[in-house]
Amino acid sequence: MEYKEFAKYYDKFYHNKNYAKETDFLMSFINQSDEIIDIGCGTGIHASILEQKGFKIDGLDLNKEMLDIAKTRVHSTLYLQNILGININKKYNIIISMFAVLNHLKDTKELEKALQNLKNILTDNGKIIIDLHNPQSSGNKIDSYDNMTRTMEWHYDKKLKIENSKIIFEINGQKYTDTHTFRIFTIDEVKQCCKNVGLVVKNVYENYDVNKCGTSISKNLQFLICKDI
Ligand SMILES: C[S@@+](CC[C@H](N)C(=O)[O-])C[C@H]1O[C@@H](n2cnc3c(N)ncnc32)[C@H](O)[C@@H]1O
């Protein structure tokens, strides 16, 4: 997905996403003095909620149009960078990556590279929290909100571990179409990639709930990862 033209409609498109609940989940792992970075911060909603609660949080995203929107709400440093080539001269206690950012990577080789890059900017006792998409089937959905109609179609190929989706949104009489391909990573693949780069998965959650254990049939998965030392 390009997130170029889509950027200006992103927040409206995901208007019913529960960012407040997701941020509460994140706060279970964060101390007030922690230095945080949001990888694939997009339009900066998690970062801005955390900033409003007094946390110091930077952001990184590949897409300038998304960062331009994030800049209107977040006051700390925002890096226009690819997770596959992070060049930041600072270490963070907490690294978050929310809403399927890593599913944009094409295979476990890229996932391993991304995890290595995150490890390089993590303090020794720091924590990484990544949130992955974990579809169970194919489907479609149409709904309307305000002056927007949103159509989503997704096809999940379980064998290839690939989800192809198409989103069409009609807003003020204009129609935009966007497609994306997500590589769906299994819990075992994430654990193995972590192990290969000296990280370890401490816990897997589902639905942004510290009391719920993530499994292969969870709709989404949150991984708590630390350095293996
Ligand atoms: C679904 S959006 C999630 C945005 C935000 N984290 C949220 O929860 O709303 C995925 C974001 O990941 C970013 N992204 C995708 N691939 C990336 C990469 N290789 N490096 C950095 N950011 C990437 C996209 O530009 C986009 O902003």
The ligand as a MOL file (V3000), in Angstrom:
LIG
                    3D

  0  0  0     0  0            999 V3000
M  V30 BEGIN CTAB
M  V30 COUNTS 27 29 0 0 0
M  V30 BEGIN ATOM
M  V30 1 C -1.6870 0.3740 8.8500 0
M  V30 2 S -0.6140 1.7410 9.0170 0 CHG=1
M  V30 3 C -0.4300 1.8500 10.7940 0
M  V30 4 C -0.1240 3.2600 11.2340 0
M  V30 5 C -0.1800 3.4670 12.7540 0
M  V30 6 N 0.8150 2.6630 13.4320 0
M  V30 7 C -1.5650 3.2080 13.3050 0
M  V30 8 O -1.6990 2.3550 14.1970 0
M  V30 9 O -2.5050 3.8730 12.8490 0 CHG=-1
M  V30 10 C 0.9610 1.0910 8.5620 0
M  V30 11 C 2.0650 2.1390 8.5550 0
M  V30 12 O 3.3110 1.4610 8.3790 0
M  V30 13 C 4.1220 2.2510 7.5540 0
M  V30 14 N 5.1180 1.3570 6.9500 0
M  V30 15 C 4.8900 0.3230 6.1120 0
M  V30 16 N 6.0410 -0.2640 5.7700 0
M  V30 17 C 7.0300 0.4110 6.4340 0
M  V30 18 C 8.4410 0.2780 6.4710 0
M  V30 19 N 9.0730 -0.6460 5.7590 0
M  V30 20 N 9.1480 1.1430 7.2440 0
M  V30 21 C 8.5110 2.1090 7.9540 0
M  V30 22 N 7.1590 2.2730 7.9500 0
M  V30 23 C 6.4340 1.4400 7.1880 0
M  V30 24 C 3.1630 2.8530 6.5360 0
M  V30 25 O 3.6930 3.9870 5.8900 0
M  V30 26 C 1.9600 3.1590 7.4230 0
M  V30 27 O 2.0230 4.4650 7.9540 0
M  V30 END ATOM
M  V30 BEGIN BOND
M  V30 1 1 1 2
M  V30 2 1 2 3
M  V30 3 1 2 10
M  V30 4 1 3 4
M  V30 5 1 4 5
M  V30 6 1 5 6
M  V30 7 1 5 7
M  V30 8 2 7 8
M  V30 9 1 7 9
M  V30 10 1 10 11
M  V30 11 1 11 12
M  V30 12 1 11 26
M  V30 13 1 12 13
M  V30 14 1 13 14
M  V30 15 1 13 24
M  V30 16 1 14 15
M  V30 17 1 14 23
M  V30 18 2 15 16
M  V30 19 1 16 17
M  V30 20 1 17 18
M  V30 21 2 17 23
M  V30 22 1 18 19
M  V30 23 2 18 20
M  V30 24 1 20 21
M  V30 25 2 21 22
M  V30 26 1 22 23
M  V30 27 1 24 25
M  V30 28 1 24 26
M  V30 29 1 26 27
M  V30 END BOND
M  V30 END CTAB
M  END
